[in-house]
Each structure stands twice: as structure tokens, then as C-alpha cells.
């Protein structure tokens, strides 16, 4: 049989019918929903961030002036005593606030994790400060710390005339009143995060350790707390962001006083831009706040990416 006797049969593939318009729109619905927030985030972070950087090296005063003026605004910033005190207060406040809040929040979470009675009531009480704004919190605690109206005055009326609690009017101690107030405000939130982490640990691991004769403190130290390590990192980042951006609490409690003892960078930026009309130097101070935030967020981002790649590689 010759090759010519074979006939090739063409196989025709039916064209795929077009998808209905509703189905096509539904496939783009997630992108459409996220687009406005992504656009707003891009403008807010990158566009305004670039604009602030340019303003910080310009001749801007009360109004923007886009002529380049060099980096003398940053040099002038670090010569200023008030700014140096504000930046020192930022790291002092952040350190004490983060450590104190995490210690108290973790302690409360461990206590509640013991399945105590009226657990829901305790959780509500501890979480209640989170529902109060920093302005209200600062106003109330300013009254409590004030020696003429607060705890000291009450003790004097009860007959304890030697009692002293006037930290808020002492330059060396005023910043610690802000720290104590901030810890009170955020401890319940941290407690809730840690409690969720503690409840997520596999109970079989705990039972196995108890069968082996391990005590509860040893179980928490060797098994439970290492298992919730990522929650520690997440809480740390959230608290650091909150500490670096602290503004309303300090403004309500001390307004940066007495003198400039409790001034933080956000208060200094507000004063430069809105009170003194020094837009360029205020923008430079805002960039330095961003640098302080990046000192914590950039290592966290790198660590998170490395951990995800390691987990993906290990399967």
C-alpha cells in the first residue's frame, strides 16, 4: 500500500466559548476590592514619603519651597538640645514600654491560661483600657499623678502627710509616668495575643512532658514559650511601632513638660511645623523618626523572609 493511500484526518478543536461577563468580572473582583487601598497605601507611603524627603532638603518655611538647600536641616536638628532629648526619650520610652508591656502581658496570659474561674470577666477587665483613647487615658492619669489632685493629695487627706508621688512634675521622673501609663494601656492587648498563642500549643506535648515529671514552670520555659516565639516577634514589632509614633498620650499627659523633659520626636515635629512654621526642619525630624522605625522593621522583614524561605526549602 502506497503512502498516498493514507488520508490524514484533520482534527478540529472546537473554540472555547467566551466566559460570561459576570464570571469574568468575578475573577477580577479581589483586585478591584484591593485596588483603592493599595493605591492609597502607595500614595501615603511612597509619594508622601518622597515629598517629605525633598521638603527636608529645601528652603521651605511656612509654605513649601522646592528649591534645593542641602542637608543643613539635618545638621541643625542634631545641634538642637530639645531634639537630642526627644530622641533619647524615644529610645528610653520604647525600651521600657516594650519590656514592661510584654512582661505584664505575658504574666497575665499565663495566669489566665490556668483556666481560672470567671476567665471571661478577667479578660474583659484587662482588655478594657484598649477601648479608651490615648487622650482620655492621658487626661485621667495626669489627674492621678498630679500632686495637688491625685494620689498624693488623697493620701495627705487620709493623714499620710509624708507621702510623695509627684513624678509628673519632676524633670528626671516625668518620662516614667508616661511609660507607666502606656504600659497600663497596652498590657491587655498583649495579654490577648499571648493568651491566643498559649491556647494554640498542642496539648499532647504538655501531657507528654507532665508524664515525664516536668513541672509547669519548666514546661512553660522549655516547651510552651519557645513554641510561641513568632508571637513574641509580632508583639515586639507592634509595640515598637506604637512607641515610636507616640504623640497623643504625651500631649495629653505632659505636653512635653515639665520644660522639655518628656518631649518625644512626634511632639517636636508638630511644634516645628504647626507652631513655628519651620516646614523643612520639621520634615527632617519626621524622616529621622522614619529612620528609627526602619531600624526595627527592616531587620524584622529580612528575618521573616529568611524564615519563610527556610520553611519552604525544608518543606
C-alpha positions as CSV (number, residue, x, y, z in Angstrom):
1,X,0.0,0.0,0.0
2,X,1.5,3.3,-1.0
3,X,1.9,6.2,1.3
4,X,-0.5,8.2,-0.9
5,X,-3.3,5.9,0.0
6,X,-3.3,7.2,3.6
7,X,-5.6,10.1,4.2
8,X,-4.9,12.4,7.0
9,X,-7.9,13.3,9.0
10,X,-8.0,16.8,10.4
11,X,-8.9,17.0,14.0
12,X,-10.7,20.2,14.5
13,X,-10.8,21.6,18.0
14,X,-13.9,23.5,18.9
15,X,-13.1,27.0,20.0
16,X,-13.6,27.7,23.7
17,X,-16.7,29.7,24.2
18,X,-16.2,33.0,25.8
19,X,-16.9,33.2,29.5
20,X,-19.9,35.1,30.6
21,X,-19.3,38.8,31.6
22,X,-20.4,38.1,35.2
23,X,-17.8,35.3,35.5
24,X,-15.0,37.5,34.1
25,X,-15.9,40.3,36.5
26,X,-16.0,37.9,39.5
27,X,-12.4,36.8,38.7
28,X,-11.2,40.4,38.9
29,X,-13.3,41.2,42.0
30,X,-10.5,40.7,44.5
31,X,-8.2,43.0,42.6
32,X,-10.9,45.6,42.3
33,X,-11.6,45.5,46.0
34,X,-7.9,45.8,46.9
35,X,-7.1,48.4,44.3
36,X,-8.3,51.5,46.3
37,X,-6.5,50.6,49.5
38,X,-3.3,49.6,47.6
39,X,-3.4,52.9,45.7
40,X,-3.9,54.9,48.9
41,X,-1.1,53.0,50.6
42,X,1.3,53.7,47.7
43,X,0.4,57.4,47.7
44,X,0.6,57.7,51.5
45,X,3.8,55.8,52.0
46,X,5.9,56.3,48.8
47,X,4.6,59.6,47.3
48,X,4.3,61.5,50.5
49,X,7.5,59.9,51.8
50,X,9.4,61.1,48.8
51,X,7.8,64.5,49.1
52,X,8.8,64.8,52.8
53,X,12.4,63.9,51.9
54,X,12.5,66.6,49.3
55,X,11.0,69.2,51.7
56,X,13.6,68.3,54.3
57,X,16.4,69.4,51.9
58,X,14.6,72.5,50.6
59,X,14.2,76.1,51.7
60,X,10.7,75.6,52.9
61,X,9.4,77.8,55.7
62,X,5.7,78.4,56.4
63,X,4.9,77.2,52.9
64,X,6.7,74.6,50.7
65,X,9.7,76.0,48.7
66,X,11.1,73.3,46.4
67,X,14.5,74.9,45.8
68,X,17.3,72.7,46.9
69,X,19.1,73.9,50.1
70,X,21.3,71.0,51.0
71,X,21.3,68.9,54.2
72,X,21.9,71.6,56.7
73,X,18.4,71.0,58.2
74,X,19.6,67.6,59.5
75,X,22.8,69.2,60.9
76,X,20.8,71.9,62.6
77,X,18.5,69.3,64.0
78,X,21.2,67.4,65.9
79,X,22.7,70.6,67.3
80,X,19.3,71.4,68.9
81,X,19.2,70.2,72.6
82,X,15.5,69.7,72.5
83,X,15.8,67.3,69.6
84,X,18.5,65.3,71.3
85,X,16.4,65.0,74.4
86,X,13.4,64.0,72.4
87,X,15.3,61.3,70.5
88,X,16.8,60.0,73.8
89,X,13.3,59.9,75.3
90,X,12.1,57.9,72.3
91,X,14.6,55.1,72.9
92,X,14.1,55.2,76.7
93,X,10.4,55.2,76.4
94,X,10.4,52.4,73.7
95,X,12.7,50.2,75.7
96,X,10.8,50.4,79.0
97,X,7.4,50.4,77.3
98,X,8.1,47.3,75.2
99,X,9.8,45.3,78.0
100,X,7.2,46.3,80.7
101,X,4.2,45.6,78.4
102,X,5.5,42.2,77.3
103,X,6.4,41.1,80.8
104,X,3.0,42.1,82.3
105,X,1.0,40.9,79.3
106,X,2.7,37.5,79.3
107,X,2.3,37.2,83.1
108,X,-1.4,37.9,82.8
109,X,-1.8,35.5,79.9
110,X,-0.1,32.7,81.8
111,X,-2.3,33.3,84.9
112,X,-5.5,33.2,82.8
113,X,-4.3,30.2,80.9
114,X,-4.7,28.2,84.2
115,X,-8.4,28.0,83.5
116,X,-9.3,30.3,86.4
117,X,-12.9,31.0,87.3
118,X,-14.6,34.0,85.7
119,X,-12.0,34.0,83.0
120,X,-14.2,36.0,80.6
121,X,-14.6,38.7,83.3
122,X,-10.8,39.0,83.8
123,X,-10.2,39.1,80.1
124,X,-12.7,41.9,79.7
125,X,-11.2,43.9,82.6
126,X,-7.7,43.6,81.2
127,X,-8.8,44.5,77.7
128,X,-10.9,47.4,78.8
129,X,-8.0,50.0,78.6
130,X,-7.6,49.2,74.9
131,X,-11.1,50.6,74.3
132,X,-10.1,54.0,75.7
133,X,-8.3,56.6,73.6
134,X,-4.8,57.7,74.5
135,X,-6.2,61.3,75.0
136,X,-8.7,60.1,77.7
137,X,-6.1,57.8,79.2
138,X,-3.5,60.6,79.4
139,X,-6.0,63.1,80.9
140,X,-7.1,60.7,83.6
141,X,-3.6,59.6,84.6
142,X,-2.4,63.2,84.6
143,X,-5.0,63.8,87.2
144,X,-3.9,60.8,89.2
145,X,-0.2,61.7,89.1
146,X,-0.8,65.4,89.8
147,X,0.3,66.1,93.5
148,X,-2.5,68.6,94.1
149,X,-5.4,66.5,92.8
150,X,-4.3,62.9,92.6
151,X,-3.0,60.1,94.7
152,X,-0.6,62.2,96.7
153,X,-3.5,64.6,97.7
154,X,-5.7,61.7,98.6
155,X,-3.0,60.2,100.9
156,X,-2.5,63.6,102.6
157,X,-6.2,63.8,103.3
158,X,-6.1,60.4,104.8
159,X,-3.4,61.6,107.2
160,X,-0.2,60.3,105.5
161,X,1.3,63.7,105.1
162,X,4.8,62.4,104.3
163,X,3.6,60.5,101.2
164,X,5.2,61.8,97.9
165,X,4.1,60.9,94.4
166,X,5.0,63.9,92.3
167,X,6.8,62.2,89.5
168,X,4.9,64.1,86.8
169,X,6.3,67.5,87.9
170,X,9.9,66.3,88.3
171,X,12.1,66.5,85.2
172,X,14.0,63.3,86.0
173,X,10.9,61.2,86.6
174,X,8.2,62.6,84.4
175,X,9.0,60.3,81.5
176,X,8.5,57.3,83.7
177,X,4.9,58.4,84.4
178,X,4.3,58.3,80.6
179,X,5.8,54.8,80.5
180,X,3.6,53.5,83.3
181,X,0.5,54.9,81.6
182,X,1.4,53.4,78.2
183,X,2.1,50.0,79.8
184,X,-1.4,50.1,81.5
185,X,-3.0,51.0,78.2
186,X,-1.4,48.2,76.1
187,X,-0.9,45.3,78.6
188,X,-4.4,43.9,78.0
189,X,-3.9,43.8,74.2
190,X,-0.6,42.0,74.6
191,X,-2.2,39.6,77.1
192,X,-4.8,38.7,74.5
193,X,-2.2,37.9,71.8
194,X,-0.1,35.8,74.2
195,X,-3.2,34.0,75.5
196,X,-4.2,33.1,72.0
197,X,-0.7,31.7,71.4
198,X,-0.7,29.7,74.6
199,X,-4.0,28.2,73.8
200,X,-2.7,27.2,70.3
201,X,0.1,24.9,71.7
202,X,-0.5,21.2,71.1
203,X,-1.9,19.9,74.4
204,X,-0.3,16.4,73.7
205,X,3.1,18.0,74.1
206,X,2.2,19.3,77.5
207,X,0.7,16.0,78.6
208,X,3.8,14.2,77.5
209,X,6.0,16.5,79.5
210,X,3.8,16.1,82.6
211,X,4.0,12.3,82.3
212,X,7.8,12.6,82.2
213,X,7.6,14.5,85.5
214,X,8.3,18.0,84.3
215,X,7.0,20.9,86.4
216,X,4.7,23.6,85.0
217,X,7.4,26.3,85.2
218,X,9.8,24.0,83.3
219,X,7.1,23.1,80.7
220,X,6.4,26.8,80.1
221,X,10.1,27.6,79.8
222,X,11.2,24.7,77.6
223,X,8.1,23.9,75.5
224,X,5.3,26.5,75.5
225,X,7.2,29.7,75.3
226,X,9.6,28.5,72.6
227,X,6.5,27.3,70.6
228,X,5.0,30.8,70.6
229,X,8.3,32.5,69.5
230,X,6.7,34.1,66.4
231,X,4.1,35.8,68.5
232,X,6.8,37.4,70.6
233,X,8.3,38.8,67.4
234,X,4.9,40.1,66.2
235,X,4.1,41.7,69.6
236,X,7.6,43.3,69.6
237,X,7.1,44.9,66.2
238,X,3.6,46.2,67.0
239,X,4.7,47.7,70.3
240,X,7.8,49.3,68.8
241,X,5.7,50.9,66.0
242,X,3.3,52.2,68.7
243,X,6.1,53.6,70.8
244,X,7.9,55.4,68.0
245,X,4.7,57.1,66.9
246,X,3.6,58.1,70.4
247,X,2.1,61.6,70.3
248,X,-1.4,61.9,71.8
249,X,-0.6,60.3,75.1
250,X,2.4,62.6,75.8
251,X,0.4,65.6,74.6
252,X,-2.5,64.8,76.9
253,X,-0.4,64.0,80.0
254,X,2.6,66.4,80.0
255,X,2.6,68.4,76.7
256,X,6.3,67.6,76.6
257,X,7.0,69.0,80.0
258,X,8.0,69.8,82.6
259,X,10.1,72.0,80.4
260,X,11.2,69.6,77.7
261,X,11.7,66.6,79.9
262,X,9.1,64.4,78.2
263,X,9.4,65.7,74.7
264,X,9.3,63.0,72.0
265,X,10.1,63.4,68.3
266,X,6.4,63.5,67.2
267,X,5.8,66.4,69.6
268,X,8.9,68.1,68.3
269,X,7.8,67.7,64.7
270,X,4.3,69.0,65.5
271,X,5.8,72.1,67.2
272,X,8.2,72.8,64.3
273,X,5.6,72.5,61.5
274,X,2.4,73.9,63.1
275,X,3.6,76.2,65.8
276,X,6.9,77.7,64.4
277,X,6.3,77.3,60.7
278,X,9.7,75.6,60.1
279,X,8.5,73.1,57.5
280,X,11.9,72.0,56.3
281,X,13.4,71.2,59.7
282,X,10.1,69.5,60.7
283,X,10.3,67.3,57.6
284,X,13.9,66.4,58.5
285,X,12.8,65.4,62.0
286,X,10.0,63.3,60.5
287,X,12.5,61.5,58.4
288,X,14.6,60.8,61.4
289,X,11.5,59.2,63.1
290,X,11.2,57.1,59.9
291,X,14.8,56.0,60.3
292,X,14.2,55.0,63.9
293,X,11.2,52.9,62.7
294,X,13.3,51.3,59.9
295,X,15.9,50.2,62.4
296,X,13.4,47.8,63.8
297,X,11.2,47.0,60.7
298,X,13.9,46.3,58.2
299,X,15.6,43.5,60.3
300,X,12.2,42.1,61.1
301,X,11.3,42.0,57.4
302,X,14.6,40.3,56.5
303,X,14.2,37.8,59.3
304,X,10.6,37.0,58.2
305,X,11.7,36.5,54.5
306,X,14.6,34.2,55.5
307,X,12.3,32.2,57.8
308,X,9.7,31.7,55.0
309,X,12.4,30.6,52.6
310,X,13.9,28.2,55.0
311,X,10.4,26.7,55.8
312,X,9.7,26.4,52.0
313,X,13.0,24.7,51.5
314,X,12.5,22.3,54.3
315,X,9.0,21.5,53.1
